[in-house]
Amino acid sequence: MLFGITLLVFLLNAVALGDPARAAMGQRADPAALERLRRDYALDRPLAVQYATWIGRLARGDLGTSFREQRPVTEVIAERLPATVRLALAATLVAVVLGVAAGTLAAVRPGSVLDHALMGAAVLGISTPVFWLGMMLALVFAVTLGWLPVSGYGGGSLAHLVLPALTLGALHTGTVARMTRASLLEVVRQDYVQTARAKGLPERVVLGKHALRNALIPVVTVIGIGLADLLVGAPLTETVFAWPGLGRLLVAAVGQRDLPVVMGAVLVFALVYVVGNLLVDLAYLLIDPRTRRAAA
């Protein structure tokens, strides 16, 4: 999968930028400087040779050198990656906690006013553009109420993380809530849940110990697939809140036509998505004992 992504990213950048040297230095660049840049970055060679050279460097952990900063791309990305990982983990936590809680409450009282209200909020969360939600949250909680900072990293403080995490997590919370509700409603009709109730077990035990755990399998799948939403929303969220992460770096690199940084950042996002889905598959073994027996 990663190999296919490298080929796709390389070809798309080649088509979109045309001559990367000209795109990076502008139309009025000195011809000698253009030729030197093409020679230094092997841009004067055929595309197949450029791709083979890039793949060879990539296999050694070398993502190239930034056009703008004249530094290794790995250094540039390493500076921004921790902030993005922190934001993604916080947004995932928001989506899981709020989504599972909302879906469980809705499933406990299906068809009630609470159910309709929570599912309506879930649809609203899925449908709301990330950049608009971020600006509205900043306007209300930062500008109007003054409870939280408007933007920035703040040295990694929790206060600066709240609004970006809520903005990015809201995109995924609605999906998790809807899947939790649907899965839980299906599980509570199973015979073993009815047996647990017939034994006189408290409803919280029936739901928490017997029903919810078995209902989490499709929810975990949705969480893994939702990593794509988080990665797509990260550049917008980081731009709105001036969060110094990888998404903001990618947006800036596209504007500056910094091809090595663009390709390196996209590959890191792809790697996060692939590894995240692998971790989701491994999480099945912890949630459902039947998968452990099947694997054995």
Secondary structure, DSSP 8 states (H G I E B T S, - for coil): -HHHHHHHHHHHHHHHHSSHHHHHH-TT--HHHHHHHHHHTTTTS-HHHHHHHHHHHHHTT---B-TTT-SBHHHHHHHHHHHHHHHHHHHHHHHHHHHHHHHHHHHHSTTSHHHHHHHHHHHHHHHS-HHHHHHHHIIIIIIIS--S-SSS-GGG-HHHHHHHHHHHHHHHHHHHHHHHHHHHHHHTTSHHHHHHHHTT--HHHIIIIIIHHHHHHHHHHHHHHTHHHHHHHHHHHHHHTT--SHHHHHHHHHHHT-HHHHHHHHHHHHHHHHHHHHHHHHHHHHH-HHHHHHH-
